[in-house]
Amino acid sequence: MFKRVISHQGFWKSVVVLSLVYAIIMYVIQWGLAGRWSEFFSAKAVVLLIFIFGSFLVGFLVTYGKFWRKLKEQDYKK
C-alpha cells in the first residue's frame, strides 16, 4: 500500500505544497515568539535543517494519510 500511495498522481506535489504552508506558518509563529529580527535570522544551519526536515515530515505524513484514505475508500467501493 505504501508504494501505491507514494506513486499516486499528485502525491508529491501535495507534499511540497503542504510542507511549504506548514513551514511558512511555523516561521511566522516562531518569528512572533522571538520578537526580534536580528535574533531570529541569526539561526544556525542545524536549526534551519531541522526546521526544513520537520516541515517536510509533517507535509509527508498529512498527505500520506489523505491519499491512503482516498485509496481505501476506492477499494471499498469496488
C-alpha positions in Angstrom: 0.0 0.0 0.0 2.9 2.3 0.7 4.3 2.2 -2.8 0.8 2.6 -4.2 0.2 5.8 -2.2 3.5 7.5 -2.9 3.3 6.7 -6.6 -0.3 8.1 -6.9 -0.6 11.1 -9.2 -0.4 14.4 -7.3 1.1 12.9 -4.1 4.5 14.6 -4.2 3.0 17.9 -5.4 0.7 17.9 -2.4 3.6 17.0 -0.1 5.6 20.0 -1.3 2.6 22.4 -1.0 1.7 21.3 2.5 5.3 21.4 3.6 5.7 25.0 2.4 2.4 26.0 4.0 3.5 24.4 7.3 6.9 26.0 7.1 5.5 29.5 6.5 3.1 29.2 9.4 5.7 27.9 11.8 8.2 30.6 10.5 5.7 33.4 11.3 4.8 31.9 14.7 8.5 31.4 15.6 9.3 35.0 14.4 6.4 36.3 16.5 7.7 34.5 19.6 11.3 35.6 19.1 10.3 39.2 18.9 13.5 40.5 17.3 14.5 40.2 13.7 18.2 40.1 14.4 17.9 37.1 16.8 15.5 35.3 14.5 17.6 35.5 11.4 20.9 34.5 13.1 19.8 30.9 13.4 22.4 28.2 12.9 22.4 25.9 9.9 21.5 22.9 12.0 18.4 24.6 13.3 17.3 25.6 9.8 17.8 22.0 8.6 15.8 20.6 11.5 13.1 23.2 10.6 13.0 22.2 7.0 13.1 18.4 7.8 10.2 18.9 10.3 8.2 20.8 7.7 8.7 18.0 5.1 7.9 15.3 7.6 4.6 16.9 8.6 3.7 17.5 4.9 4.5 13.9 4.0 2.5 12.4 6.9 -0.6 14.5 6.3 -0.5 13.9 2.6 0.1 10.2 3.1 -2.9 10.0 5.4 -5.1 11.9 2.9 -4.1 9.7 -0.1 -4.3 6.5 1.9 -7.9 7.3 3.0 -8.8 8.1 -0.6 -7.4 4.8 -1.9 -9.1 2.8 0.8 -12.4 4.4 0.0 -11.9 3.5 -3.6 -11.1 -0.1 -2.7 -14.2 -0.5 -0.5 -16.5 0.8 -3.3 -15.3 -2.0 -5.6 
